Amino acid sequence: MNDKIEYGYCHCGCGQKTTVSAYNYAKRGRIKGVPVKYILGHSSKGYVATDELREKRRMAGYKRKQTKLTKEKISKANSGREPIYSPFVPDLLIHFSKKEKRWYCLNPLKHKKHIPHAKAVWEYFNGPVPEGHHVHHKNGKHLLPEDDSLEKIMIIPSEWNFGLLPALSRHFGVEEEVVTNIYISCFDHVCSNKLFREVCKKLIEITE
């Protein structure tokens, strides 16, 4: 018998030494104080799992579909409230963030990261949001799930979403919805480097 296929060496044949078990686990053949047969991630079939394969297996297990009832139970246990489903994306549970004052959900594609419900709606109908852009509410409202409907949202460059629209709204003393409507009216026939100037001109006209 090959001396590498003994206790103390991994039985997959890689030649690496195994660690000593700190507990008894009969189902897996572990005996306290005796070296385990395989290194974690190694197999009796004679191959070693790579980091990429381990991640693939982990994600495959993570993405197992839960039943609708299981999702509802988990949601109710976490929030203490009855589960709420998206009115636009099938079987998508959503929750309201009091801090952000908008609706969020688990990313339907990656099932990991929480994203705004409005973004999930946009991506469900139109595909991924382009890099450097964000989903924006045309009327500036996002307190109700219905405010995230496809008719009430649009994608705009990040600089406009987080910087220019709010700044112009404060400076001219008008609702952000007014600035957004002017932006939309100018967007199709004004080149990007003159868009800000044109929006300012129209805001000056309506506020004088």
Backbone as CSV, one residue per row, in Angstrom:
resi,resn,N_x,N_y,N_z,CA_x,CA_y,CA_z,C_x,C_y,C_z
1,MET,0.847,-1.215,0.000,0.000,0.000,0.000,0.871,1.250,0.000
2,ASN,0.488,2.221,-0.798,1.240,3.463,-0.873,1.197,4.171,0.472
3,ASP,2.387,4.602,0.976,2.415,5.216,2.299,1.703,6.554,2.321
4,LYS,1.398,7.152,1.109,0.683,8.416,1.067,-0.817,8.215,1.274
5,ILE,-1.321,6.963,1.076,-2.740,6.686,1.272,-2.910,6.065,2.652
6,GLU,-2.586,6.805,3.655,-2.747,6.396,5.048,-3.227,7.583,5.849
7,TYR,-3.632,7.323,7.074,-4.011,8.433,7.940,-2.815,9.345,8.122
8,GLY,-3.055,10.625,8.009,-1.971,11.596,8.090,-1.724,12.244,6.754
9,TYR,-2.132,11.533,5.656,-2.018,12.087,4.316,-3.399,12.057,3.659
10,CYS,-3.651,13.059,2.821,-4.954,13.163,2.155,-5.169,11.969,1.229
11,HIS,-6.333,11.325,1.321,-6.628,10.119,0.550,-6.942,10.397,-0.917
12,CYS,-6.961,11.675,-1.318,-7.205,11.958,-2.736,-5.939,11.727,-3.555
13,GLY,-4.788,11.577,-2.869,-3.535,11.324,-3.564,-2.705,12.561,-3.827
14,CYS,-3.109,13.714,-3.239,-2.358,14.938,-3.485,-1.034,14.981,-2.726
15,GLY,-0.917,14.133,-1.704,0.327,14.069,-0.953,0.427,15.029,0.221
16,GLN,-0.594,15.837,0.456,-0.564,16.792,1.560,-1.058,16.139,2.851
17,LYS,-0.492,16.592,3.967,-0.888,16.052,5.263,-2.201,16.660,5.722
18,THR,-2.992,15.838,6.400,-4.282,16.294,6.921,-4.155,16.684,8.392
19,THR,-5.155,17.402,8.858,-5.166,17.834,10.258,-5.803,16.770,11.134
20,VAL,-5.568,16.876,12.443,-6.140,15.940,13.404,-7.536,16.410,13.784
21,SER,-8.492,15.485,13.785,-9.868,15.834,14.131,-9.973,16.195,15.605
22,ALA,-10.712,17.285,15.876,-10.887,17.735,17.257,-12.173,17.194,17.876
23,TYR,-12.922,16.397,17.116,-14.188,15.862,17.626,-14.540,14.577,16.888
24,ASN,-15.498,13.847,17.427,-16.000,12.629,16.803,-17.195,12.960,15.908
25,TYR,-17.183,12.409,14.695,-18.301,12.593,13.768,-18.385,11.317,12.929
26,ALA,-19.159,10.342,13.439,-19.202,9.018,12.823,-19.690,9.055,11.386
27,LYS,-20.619,9.973,11.089,-21.186,10.033,9.740,-20.119,10.324,8.705
28,ARG,-19.113,11.118,9.065,-18.042,11.456,8.141,-16.734,10.734,8.466
29,GLY,-16.813,9.796,9.352,-15.634,9.004,9.659,-14.584,9.726,10.476
30,ARG,-14.984,10.754,11.198,-14.040,11.509,12.026,-13.945,10.874,13.414
31,ILE,-12.721,10.739,13.887,-12.471,10.235,15.236,-11.571,11.234,15.942
32,LYS,-11.967,11.642,17.119,-11.211,12.647,17.851,-9.774,12.172,18.102
33,GLY,-8.814,13.021,17.754,-7.406,12.688,17.959,-6.764,11.948,16.801
34,VAL,-7.564,11.591,15.773,-7.051,10.862,14.603,-7.107,11.785,13.394
35,PRO,-6.070,11.800,12.550,-6.088,12.659,11.361,-7.275,12.333,10.456
36,VAL,-7.880,13.373,9.880,-9.002,13.165,8.967,-8.491,12.608,7.644
37,LYS,-9.407,12.024,6.854,-8.989,11.377,5.605,-8.705,12.384,4.497
38,TYR,-9.512,13.427,4.409,-9.384,14.353,3.293,-9.213,15.783,3.790
39,ILE,-8.419,16.565,3.069,-8.342,18.007,3.291,-9.636,18.621,2.770
40,LEU,-10.110,19.655,3.447,-11.342,20.305,3.041,-11.254,20.773,1.587
41,GLY,-12.209,20.315,0.771,-12.221,20.680,-0.643,-11.636,19.610,-1.538
42,HIS,-10.965,18.595,-0.954,-10.420,17.487,-1.740,-11.442,16.367,-1.790
43,SER,-11.329,15.503,-2.774,-12.377,14.528,-3.025,-11.841,13.108,-3.107
44,SER,-12.742,12.162,-2.809,-12.381,10.748,-2.940,-12.198,10.355,-4.399
45,LYS,-12.670,11.212,-5.337,-12.527,10.913,-6.764,-11.149,11.273,-7.290
46,GLY,-10.329,11.868,-6.427,-8.948,12.116,-6.814,-8.673,13.484,-7.391
47,TYR,-9.567,14.475,-7.207,-9.272,15.812,-7.696,-9.444,16.812,-6.566
48,VAL,-8.800,17.941,-6.740,-8.836,19.002,-5.736,-9.710,20.145,-6.258
49,ALA,-10.654,20.574,-5.434,-11.542,21.670,-5.831,-10.779,22.989,-5.838
50,THR,-10.849,23.716,-6.937,-10.214,25.031,-7.019,-11.096,26.072,-6.325
51,ASP,-10.538,27.245,-6.098,-11.311,28.325,-5.480,-12.511,28.692,-6.351
52,GLU,-12.303,28.645,-7.680,-13.383,28.969,-8.613,-14.520,27.950,-8.507
53,LEU,-14.148,26.659,-8.385,-15.158,25.614,-8.280,-15.894,25.697,-6.951
54,ARG,-15.163,25.998,-5.879,-15.814,26.147,-4.574,-16.834,27.271,-4.591
55,GLU,-16.443,28.401,-5.239,-17.355,29.539,-5.323,-18.575,29.187,-6.169
56,LYS,-18.345,28.430,-7.245,-19.447,28.020,-8.113,-20.430,27.134,-7.356
57,ARG,-19.883,26.203,-6.556,-20.744,25.319,-5.767,-21.511,26.110,-4.713
58,ARG,-20.813,27.062,-4.070,-21.450,27.853,-3.027,-22.607,28.668,-3.585
59,MET,-22.378,29.293,-4.761,-23.421,30.103,-5.367,-24.577,29.239,-5.864
60,ALA,-24.258,28.041,-6.342,-25.307,27.137,-6.808,-26.210,26.752,-5.649
61,GLY,-25.611,26.527,-4.481,-26.400,26.194,-3.301,-27.183,27.387,-2.807
62,TYR,-26.582,28.565,-2.928,-27.238,29.778,-2.432,-28.444,30.148,-3.280
63,LYS,-28.382,29.814,-4.573,-29.425,30.228,-5.502,-30.561,29.219,-5.619
64,ARG,-30.561,28.191,-4.746,-31.662,27.247,-4.811,-32.981,27.975,-4.571
65,LYS,-33.931,27.700,-5.397,-35.182,28.434,-5.332,-35.944,28.082,-4.056
66,GLN,-36.400,29.100,-3.367,-37.240,28.914,-2.206,-38.697,28.978,-2.651
67,THR,-39.528,28.252,-1.930,-40.948,28.324,-2.247,-41.479,29.681,-1.817
68,LYS,-42.608,30.049,-2.381,-43.208,31.349,-2.057,-43.539,31.425,-0.574
69,LEU,-44.009,30.306,0.003,-44.361,30.284,1.415,-43.130,30.485,2.292
70,THR,-41.991,29.864,1.906,-40.751,30.011,2.670,-40.280,31.454,2.652
71,LYS,-40.333,32.099,1.488,-39.937,33.501,1.368,-40.784,34.381,2.281
72,GLU,-42.083,34.101,2.312,-42.992,34.908,3.133,-42.672,34.741,4.620
73,LYS,-42.376,33.518,5.023,-42.049,33.252,6.430,-40.766,33.969,6.840
74,ILE,-39.756,33.907,5.979,-38.475,34.565,6.275,-38.665,36.073,6.352
75,SER,-39.425,36.620,5.408,-39.666,38.057,5.388,-40.408,38.504,6.648
76,LYS,-41.415,37.750,7.048,-42.198,38.111,8.234,-41.360,37.994,9.497
77,ALA,-40.485,36.975,9.545,-39.624,36.789,10.713,-38.612,37.925,10.841
78,ASN,-38.108,38.418,9.709,-37.097,39.483,9.735,-37.695,40.861,10.028
79,SER,-38.866,41.124,9.468,-39.448,42.471,9.590,-40.542,42.574,10.642
80,GLY,-41.134,41.438,10.987,-42.250,41.469,11.933,-43.545,41.950,11.304
81,ARG,-43.567,42.108,9.984,-44.755,42.579,9.277,-45.130,41.588,8.181
82,GLU,-46.354,41.721,7.709,-46.797,40.864,6.611,-45.957,41.160,5.364
83,PRO,-45.548,40.128,4.632,-44.703,40.338,3.441,-45.422,41.132,2.360
84,ILE,-44.660,41.968,1.664,-45.205,42.786,0.580,-44.485,42.414,-0.715
85,TYR,-45.261,42.166,-1.758,-44.687,41.809,-3.047,-44.702,43.009,-3.995
86,SER,-43.724,43.009,-4.880,-43.648,44.056,-5.896,-44.866,43.971,-6.808
87,PRO,-45.497,45.108,-7.100,-46.634,45.079,-8.032,-46.211,44.982,-9.493
88,PHE,-44.892,44.971,-9.743,-44.402,44.991,-11.127,-43.518,43.793,-11.475
89,VAL,-42.736,43.292,-10.522,-41.851,42.146,-10.772,-42.437,40.926,-10.070
90,PRO,-42.728,39.857,-10.782,-43.382,38.685,-10.185,-42.582,38.074,-9.032
91,ASP,-43.284,37.755,-7.932,-42.734,37.029,-6.777,-41.517,37.712,-6.151
92,LEU,-41.436,39.016,-6.255,-40.311,39.746,-5.672,-40.764,40.450,-4.396
93,LEU,-40.202,40.027,-3.258,-40.531,40.645,-1.980,-39.808,41.974,-1.841
94,ILE,-40.505,42.979,-1.326,-39.907,44.300,-1.155,-40.104,44.758,0.290
95,HIS,-39.274,45.691,0.714,-39.403,46.250,2.071,-39.061,47.733,2.032
96,PHE,-39.632,48.475,2.971,-39.437,49.925,3.005,-38.325,50.275,3.988
97,SER,-37.381,51.097,3.523,-36.294,51.573,4.374,-36.676,52.935,4.947
98,LYS,-36.851,53.003,6.269,-37.215,54.274,6.904,-36.065,55.272,6.807
99,LYS,-34.842,54.764,6.798,-33.682,55.644,6.724,-33.573,56.294,5.347
100,GLU,-33.675,55.480,4.298,-33.549,55.986,2.925,-34.876,56.524,2.381
101,LYS,-35.988,56.138,3.039,-37.329,56.533,2.616,-37.623,56.113,1.177
102,ARG,-37.311,54.854,0.887,-37.610,54.272,-0.425,-37.699,52.758,-0.265
103,TRP,-38.198,52.086,-1.291,-38.407,50.641,-1.250,-37.183,49.908,-1.790
104,TYR,-36.841,48.794,-1.115,-35.692,47.984,-1.509,-36.112,46.530,-1.689
105,CYS,-35.224,45.756,-2.310,-35.455,44.324,-2.487,-34.118,43.641,-2.705
106,LEU,-34.114,42.312,-2.615,-32.914,41.562,-2.975,-32.758,41.565,-4.483
107,ASN,-31.531,41.711,-4.937,-31.272,41.717,-6.379,-31.801,40.417,-6.993
108,PRO,-32.786,40.486,-7.899,-33.366,39.268,-8.481,-32.351,38.421,-9.251
109,LEU,-31.234,39.025,-9.695,-30.236,38.292,-10.471,-29.176,37.656,-9.584
110,LYS,-28.663,38.392,-8.602,-27.570,37.891,-7.767,-28.044,37.362,-6.421
111,HIS,-29.260,37.685,-6.014,-29.857,37.197,-4.768,-29.002,37.497,-3.542
112,LYS,-28.197,38.510,-3.584,-27.296,38.810,-2.505,-27.466,40.226,-2.008
113,LYS,-27.181,41.130,-2.893,-27.166,42.540,-2.525,-28.566,43.151,-2.601
114,HIS,-28.894,44.004,-1.605,-30.154,44.736,-1.649,-30.012,45.938,-2.588
115,ILE,-30.976,46.108,-3.446,-30.969,47.220,-4.400,-32.323,47.926,-4.336
116,PRO,-32.399,49.182,-4.800,-33.700,49.865,-4.828,-34.701,49.106,-5.695
117,HIS,-35.933,49.088,-5.249,-36.991,48.421,-5.994,-37.138,49.023,-7.394
118,ALA,-36.961,50.347,-7.489,-37.078,51.011,-8.794,-36.057,50.457,-9.782
119,LYS,-34.843,50.188,-9.298,-33.806,49.634,-10.175,-34.176,48.229,-10.633
120,ALA,-34.735,47.435,-9.710,-35.157,46.073,-10.066,-36.244,46.107,-11.131
121,VAL,-37.168,47.059,-11.025,-38.245,47.193,-12.016,-37.667,47.570,-13.365
122,TRP,-36.761,48.549,-13.374,-36.158,48.982,-14.643,-35.409,47.830,-15.310
123,GLU,-34.607,47.105,-14.540,-33.803,46.026,-15.113,-34.665,44.849,-15.545
124,TYR,-35.802,44.653,-14.895,-36.700,43.562,-15.286,-37.256,43.801,-16.689
125,PHE,-37.555,45.061,-17.006,-38.159,45.379,-18.305,-37.144,45.812,-19.364
126,ASN,-36.038,46.420,-18.951,-35.115,47.022,-19.923,-33.686,46.486,-19.886
127,GLY,-33.375,45.606,-18.957,-32.002,45.125,-18.854,-31.180,45.980,-17.897
128,PRO,-29.896,45.649,-17.723,-29.037,46.331,-16.746,-28.947,47.837,-16.974
129,VAL,-28.859,48.574,-15.875,-28.672,50.021,-15.938,-27.255,50.297,-16.428
130,PRO,-27.070,51.143,-17.446,-25.721,51.427,-17.966,-24.814,51.998,-16.876
131,GLU,-23.542,51.708,-17.002,-22.573,52.202,-16.027,-22.550,53.733,-16.048
132,GLY,-22.477,54.316,-14.855,-22.471,55.769,-14.751,-23.851,56.394,-14.762
133,HIS,-24.903,55.575,-14.730,-26.282,56.066,-14.713,-27.015,55.515,-13.491
134,HIS,-28.072,56.193,-13.118,-28.905,55.753,-12.006,-30.382,55.918,-12.376
135,VAL,-31.207,55.139,-11.678,-32.653,55.242,-11.874,-33.163,56.453,-11.101
136,HIS,-33.938,57.293,-11.774,-34.446,58.527,-11.188,-35.970,58.564,-11.273
137,HIS,-36.617,59.028,-10.206,-38.070,59.177,-10.199,-38.447,60.523,-10.816
138,LYS,-39.256,60.492,-11.840,-39.613,61.711,-12.558,-40.348,62.724,-11.674
139,ASN,-41.208,62.209,-10.775,-41.970,63.120,-9.922,-41.299,63.360,-8.568
140,GLY,-40.132,62.774,-8.381,-39.400,62.960,-7.132,-39.984,62.228,-5.947
141,LYS,-40.969,61.368,-6.169,-41.626,60.635,-5.076,-41.282,59.159,-5.143
142,HIS,-41.022,58.564,-3.959,-40.718,57.130,-3.913,-41.136,56.522,-2.579
143,LEU,-42.233,57.028,-2.015,-42.712,56.519,-0.727,-43.649,55.321,-0.882
144,LEU,-44.223,55.143,-2.066,-45.144,54.037,-2.321,-44.549,53.092,-3.361
145,PRO,-44.849,51.794,-3.279,-44.356,50.862,-4.310,-44.785,51.278,-5.714
146,GLU,-45.976,51.885,-5.820,-46.486,52.303,-7.129,-45.663,53.433,-7.734
147,ASP,-44.895,54.163,-6.898,-44.036,55.230,-7.415,-42.864,54.684,-8.225
148,ASP,-42.625,53.366,-8.106,-41.515,52.736,-8.831,-41.963,52.117,-10.150
149,SER,-43.145,52.496,-10.632,-43.623,51.948,-11.906,-42.745,52.437,-13.048
150,LEU,-42.748,51.697,-14.134,-41.883,52.009,-15.276,-42.207,53.368,-15.876
151,GLU,-43.454,53.791,-15.777,-43.859,55.083,-16.338,-43.342,56.262,-15.509
152,LYS,-43.004,56.015,-14.253,-42.603,57.100,-13.354,-41.102,57.154,-13.097
153,ILE,-40.348,56.284,-13.742,-38.898,56.277,-13.536,-38.168,56.417,-14.865
154,MET,-36.918,56.812,-14.793,-36.076,56.966,-15.973,-34.627,56.803,-15.533
155,ILE,-33.720,56.619,-16.481,-32.304,56.568,-16.123,-31.630,57.844,-16.612
156,ILE,-30.807,58.405,-15.744,-30.073,59.625,-16.072,-28.645,59.482,-15.567
157,PRO,-27.708,60.271,-16.081,-26.332,60.212,-15.590,-26.267,60.484,-14.081
158,SER,-25.341,59.853,-13.413,-25.213,59.974,-11.957,-25.033,61.416,-11.512
159,GLU,-24.272,62.195,-12.298,-24.026,63.587,-11.911,-25.306,64.402,-11.867
160,TRP,-26.251,64.084,-12.738,-27.532,64.776,-12.712,-28.403,64.255,-11.564
161,ASN,-28.401,62.965,-11.352,-29.267,62.368,-10.336,-28.901,62.830,-8.924
162,PHE,-27.612,62.807,-8.608,-27.177,63.105,-7.244,-26.720,64.552,-7.046
163,GLY,-26.378,65.241,-8.137,-25.819,66.573,-7.992,-26.631,67.689,-8.596
164,LEU,-26.759,67.692,-9.915,-27.316,68.848,-10.609,-28.815,69.048,-10.374
165,LEU,-29.609,67.977,-10.455,-31.048,68.138,-10.260,-31.391,68.657,-8.858
166,PRO,-30.863,68.037,-7.800,-31.162,68.570,-6.450,-30.631,69.988,-6.252
167,ALA,-29.440,70.276,-6.801,-28.839,71.603,-6.626,-29.684,72.682,-7.323
168,LEU,-30.123,72.409,-8.547,-30.958,73.374,-9.278,-32.313,73.567,-8.591
169,SER,-32.834,72.480,-8.045,-34.110,72.563,-7.329,-33.996,73.497,-6.124
170,ARG,-32.916,73.363,-5.369,-32.713,74.228,-4.196,-32.431,75.672,-4.607
171,HIS,-31.600,75.840,-5.633,-31.180,77.183,-6.031,-32.349,78.019,-6.550
172,PHE,-33.218,77.418,-7.367,-34.326,78.167,-7.963,-35.604,78.083,-7.125
173,GLY,-35.562,77.301,-6.050,-36.722,77.213,-5.169,-37.924,76.549,-5.791
174,VAL,-37.702,75.531,-6.621,-38.801,74.795,-7.265,-38.686,73.327,-6.912
175,GLU,-39.770,72.591,-7.134,-39.757,71.153,-6.889,-38.811,70.458,-7.877
176,GLU,-38.225,69.378,-7.430,-37.306,68.629,-8.299,-38.035,68.092,-9.522
177,GLU,-39.343,67.845,-9.397,-40.133,67.376,-10.531,-40.122,68.396,-11.666
178,VAL,-40.139,69.692,-11.325,-40.118,70.760,-12.337,-38.795,70.730,-13.104
179,VAL,-37.697,70.587,-12.369,-36.379,70.529,-13.011,-36.283,69.292,-13.902
180,THR,-36.819,68.189,-13.409,-36.784,66.940,-14.179,-37.550,67.085,-15.492
181,ASN,-38.716,67.702,-15.450,-39.513,67.882,-16.665,-38.791,68.753,-17.687
182,ILE,-38.107,69.792,-17.212,-37.335,70.644,-18.126,-36.168,69.851,-18.712
183,TYR,-35.521,69.040,-17.875,-34.421,68.186,-18.347,-34.907,67.261,-19.460
184,ILE,-36.075,66.652,-19.254,-36.623,65.720,-20.248,-36.934,66.450,-21.554
185,SER,-37.507,67.673,-21.440,-37.876,68.433,-22.646,-36.656,68.885,-23.443
186,CYS,-35.521,69.065,-22.765,-34.305,69.536,-23.448,-33.402,68.393,-23.918
187,PHE,-33.590,67.228,-23.346,-32.639,66.146,-23.555,-32.526,65.717,-25.018
188,ASP,-33.641,65.645,-25.720,-33.648,65.093,-27.081,-33.033,66.024,-28.132
189,HIS,-33.104,67.345,-27.934,-32.644,68.250,-28.990,-31.479,69.158,-28.571
190,VAL,-30.924,68.926,-27.383,-29.779,69.725,-26.921,-28.601,68.791,-26.663
191,CYS,-27.415,69.148,-27.185,-26.248,68.298,-26.980,-25.846,68.319,-25.504
192,SER,-25.175,67.284,-25.077,-24.901,67.076,-23.650,-24.091,68.202,-23.020
193,ASN,-23.134,68.796,-23.773,-22.298,69.842,-23.186,-23.033,71.179,-23.037
194,LYS,-24.235,71.291,-23.648,-25.026,72.523,-23.510,-26.318,72.293,-22.715
195,LEU,-26.497,71.075,-22.246,-27.752,70.716,-21.592,-27.955,71.490,-20.288
196,PHE,-26.907,71.585,-19.478,-27.017,72.275,-18.193,-27.383,73.750,-18.401
197,ARG,-26.732,74.389,-19.376,-26.995,75.804,-19.656,-28.439,76.004,-20.108
198,GLU,-28.936,75.109,-20.950,-30.303,75.233,-21.463,-31.336,75.037,-20.349
199,VAL,-31.076,74.077,-19.471,-31.988,73.844,-18.343,-32.036,75.077,-17.441
200,CYS,-30.877,75.685,-17.193,-30.818,76.894,-16.364,-31.600,78.046,-17.009
201,LYS,-31.491,78.194,-18.314,-32.210,79.281,-19.029,-33.715,79.136,-18.834
202,LYS,-34.195,77.900,-19.001,-35.644,77.666,-18.865,-36.111,77.861,-17.421
203,LEU,-35.265,77.514,-16.473,-35.619,77.718,-15.062,-35.676,79.210,-14.727
204,ILE,-34.771,79.975,-15.309,-34.786,81.422,-15.098,-36.060,82.034,-15.668
205,GLU,-36.504,81.523,-16.834,-37.715,82.028,-17.479,-38.948,81.798,-16.629
206,ILE,-39.052,80.643,-16.007,-40.282,80.332,-15.255,-40.246,80.880,-13.833
207,THR,-39.086,81.305,-13.356,-39.000,81.813,-11.981,-38.894,83.334,-11.909
208,GLU,-38.740,83.980,-13.042,-38.650,85.458,-13.028,-40.017,86.101,-12.726
